Amino acid sequence: MTHLERALEKFGLNQKQARTYLACLELGSSTVQKISQKAGLARSTTYEILESLKEKGLITTFRRKTVKCFTAEEPEKIIREAKMKAKMLEKCLEGFNNIQLKSRFQPTVRFYQGKRGIYEVLDEILREAKELLSFNSPRDVFAELNNFLNRFVQKRVSKKIPIKIICWDSPLARERQKLGPKQLRQMKIIPPKYQYHGSVMVWKNKIAMFTLLDDFEAVIIESPGLAAIQKALFNYMWDSLPN
């Protein structure tokens, strides 16, 4: 493919259309037969392509006696049309941005199942998070995801992602609390009468919720508003709990 063909493809032509237009441009006014030979395409295919280029305003036709001939419009016309399209898009840019802005505030929800789905969510957190807030049940998490969770913690620490965790009281929770400073983890503990199972993690504009009993399921909700509510609730509890 030549650089001229690539330029025409950027304009919106496919490869065969670009080859046909260039062949027609080089030959001047010519017949389908000669254009097809120059472009290296079948005559029937070339005729269809020429008609499509005519619809785009890049080819004109006339008759020389009884023979139909085709002429390529000047390349400057392509440039003028490209500029006109760009100006039209620029005029619509504000409207496009308004549509995109609205979509950002519409919550999106994704569901994951099985341990593989849980791992995908945790990998997404590692790729994106700068800090984490979490309601966590260490007993459930370590019972079901022990090996992977250890790798998660190692990667989180290596990426310098701090985490704050609120969890219910247990020997494992106390153990994790002691190890916290080495693993960029702060923990506050609530009485075991408030125990729950699974985990919730909040980062950026996302909330991930995990269930780890019986079925392994995870849900990611992406919403600036809902994430802000969840962060406010967490921070209120965090500030209310003793160190």
Beta strands, then each sheet from edge to edge (+ up, - down):
strand 1: 59-64
strand 2: 67-72
strand 3: 108-113
strand 4: 132-136
strand 5: 163-168
strand 6: 185-190
strand 7: 199-203
strand 8: 206-211
strand 9: 217-222
sheet 1: 1+ 2-
sheet 2: 3+ 9- 8+ 7- 4+ 5+ 6+
end
